[in-house]
Amino acid sequence: MISVRQAVAADRAGVIDTVTSAFHDDPAWEFMHGDEYTRVAPLLAGALFDLRVESGQVWVTDDLTSVALWEEPAGTSFLSTGARASVWERYQQEAGDAAWERLHRYDVAVEAVMPSEPFWYLGVLATRPERQGHGQARAVTSPVLAVADRDGINCCLETSKPSNKPIYARLGFLPSADIAIEGGPPTWWLTRTPVR
């Protein structure tokens, strides 16, 4: 059995390493980071971790080789207010204006297809390449999927990697909209309806 737990602040470096390893060939992350993936991708992974870890919705395997970063229904990590604004300000300063503009373009396109009703948002699901195919993605998503099923709430995510679609389908996520990113890769919005 794969043991999972909620991440804590001390897991930050390990989570960043897993996310950047898993997303090295992801078309969306290649688009957002351009030719500076090695420098900029860890900054984005760190920002996303910082925004979500306090809510208790970052789930990891004990060895940090797999991670799911969730946004709860009516979550606030997308909002540039208060302490969350400082996370995005720091990211923009460190990543640079070009990376910030590409991230903004990506986010605007994704937000255009987001449903109006509450949903759990799986912002990042990452497993280190050498550990993929062993059930770890299912393990780190299971806690939130169980809550969503109990409460009757959809779960959603987006992907730009066609080979991810069958993986997500095994978790119940099916394409529900195309996302048009200006200058970016073909991207799909996937929805998982609650299992009764």
C-alpha positions, 0 to 999 in steps of 0.5 A: 500500500502506498502511504500518502499524507498532507504536505508541510512547509518543510516538503517544499524543496522535494515537491519542487524537485518532483514537479519540475522532473515530472513536467520537463516535457509538458507542452504547457510548462514548456510554453510558460517557461520558454527556453528558461525551464531550468531556472523558471519552472522551480519558481512556478512550482514553488509559488503553487506550493506556497499558495496551497500548502497551508490549506492542507490540500497538497498531498504527497507520498512519504518519499515526495516522489508523487504530489497532488496540489489541489485548490478547494472549491471557492479556493483563493490561491487564484486571487491576487490579494493579501499574502497571496499577492506577495507570492505572485509578486515574488514570482513575477520579479524572479521569473521576469516579465516574459514568463509572467506574461506567458503564465498570464496568457495561459491562466486567462485561457484556462479561466475562460472554460472554468465552470461557474459552480464550485469544483475541486481543481487539481492544479498539479499532479506530478510523479517523478518519471522513474516512479510513474506507472506504480499507482502513486498518482491514484494514491495522492489524488484519492483523499480529495476524490473521496471528499468530492464523491462524498460531497457530490462535487466535480473535480477538474483539471487541464492538460496539454499532454495528449498522453495524459488523457488515458491516465486521467481517464482511469481516475475518472477525468474526461475531456469536457472543453478545449482550451485555446491558448494564444501562441500555446499548445492544444490544451483540454479541460477535464472533468470528473463527476462524483462517484455515488 
